[in-house]
């Protein structure tokens, strides 16, 4: 049976305090066919660089940096890139 790729989209805007805990919980999942898309929605804190750090640690993580457009725009950007 082929296992489907599951894409998880995380919209991140100025969430540096919570981002490590969030992404760590995702990378600890046991499902093997997982793609994690972190969308930095124009954060003015360290959220964007934290996303980049995670992408260097785990090949399943893809980061998209974009101008702030709001939560729906960030989610839709992630979905389009899934």
C-alpha positions as CSV (number, residue, x, y, z in Angstrom):
1,X,0.0,0.0,0.0
2,X,1.4,3.4,-1.0
3,X,1.5,5.9,1.8
4,X,0.3,9.4,0.9
5,X,2.4,12.5,1.5
6,X,0.8,14.6,4.2
7,X,1.6,18.3,4.1
8,X,1.3,20.4,7.2
9,X,1.2,24.2,6.8
10,X,2.2,26.4,9.7
11,X,1.6,30.1,9.3
12,X,4.1,32.0,11.5
13,X,3.9,35.7,12.3
14,X,5.8,37.0,15.3
15,X,5.6,33.7,17.2
16,X,9.3,33.2,18.2
17,X,8.3,32.2,21.7
18,X,6.2,29.3,20.5
19,X,7.7,28.2,17.2
20,X,10.3,25.8,18.4
21,X,7.7,23.9,20.5
22,X,5.3,23.8,17.6
23,X,7.8,22.6,15.0
24,X,9.4,20.1,17.4
25,X,6.0,18.5,18.0
26,X,5.6,18.1,14.2
27,X,9.1,16.6,13.5
28,X,8.5,14.1,16.3
29,X,5.6,12.5,14.5
30,X,6.1,8.9,13.4
31,X,4.3,9.1,10.1
32,X,7.2,8.7,7.5
33,X,5.7,10.6,4.6
34,X,5.4,14.1,6.1
35,X,6.1,17.5,4.6
36,X,6.2,20.6,6.9
37,X,5.7,24.0,5.2
38,X,6.5,26.9,7.4
39,X,5.2,30.2,6.1
40,X,6.9,33.3,7.6
41,X,4.3,35.9,7.0
42,X,6.6,39.0,7.3
43,X,7.5,38.5,10.9
44,X,9.4,41.4,12.6
45,X,10.8,39.1,15.3
46,X,13.1,36.0,14.9
47,X,10.4,33.7,13.6
48,X,11.8,33.7,10.1
49,X,15.3,32.8,11.2
50,X,13.9,30.1,13.5
51,X,12.1,28.6,10.5
52,X,15.3,28.6,8.5
53,X,17.2,26.9,11.4
54,X,14.6,24.1,11.4
55,X,14.8,23.7,7.6
56,X,18.6,23.2,8.0
57,X,18.0,20.5,10.6
58,X,15.2,18.5,8.9
59,X,14.9,17.9,5.2
60,X,11.1,17.5,5.4
61,X,10.8,21.2,6.3
62,X,10.3,23.9,3.6
63,X,10.2,27.6,4.5
64,X,8.5,30.3,2.6
65,X,9.2,33.9,3.5
66,X,6.6,36.4,2.3
67,X,5.4,39.9,2.9
68,X,2.7,40.1,5.7
69,X,-0.7,39.3,4.2
70,X,-2.5,37.9,7.1
71,X,-3.3,34.4,8.4
72,X,-5.5,33.3,5.4
73,X,-3.0,34.5,2.8
74,X,-0.2,32.7,4.6
75,X,-2.2,29.5,4.8
76,X,-3.2,29.7,1.1
77,X,0.5,30.3,0.2
78,X,1.4,27.2,2.0
79,X,-1.4,25.2,0.4
80,X,-0.3,26.3,-3.0
81,X,3.2,25.1,-2.3
82,X,2.1,21.7,-0.9
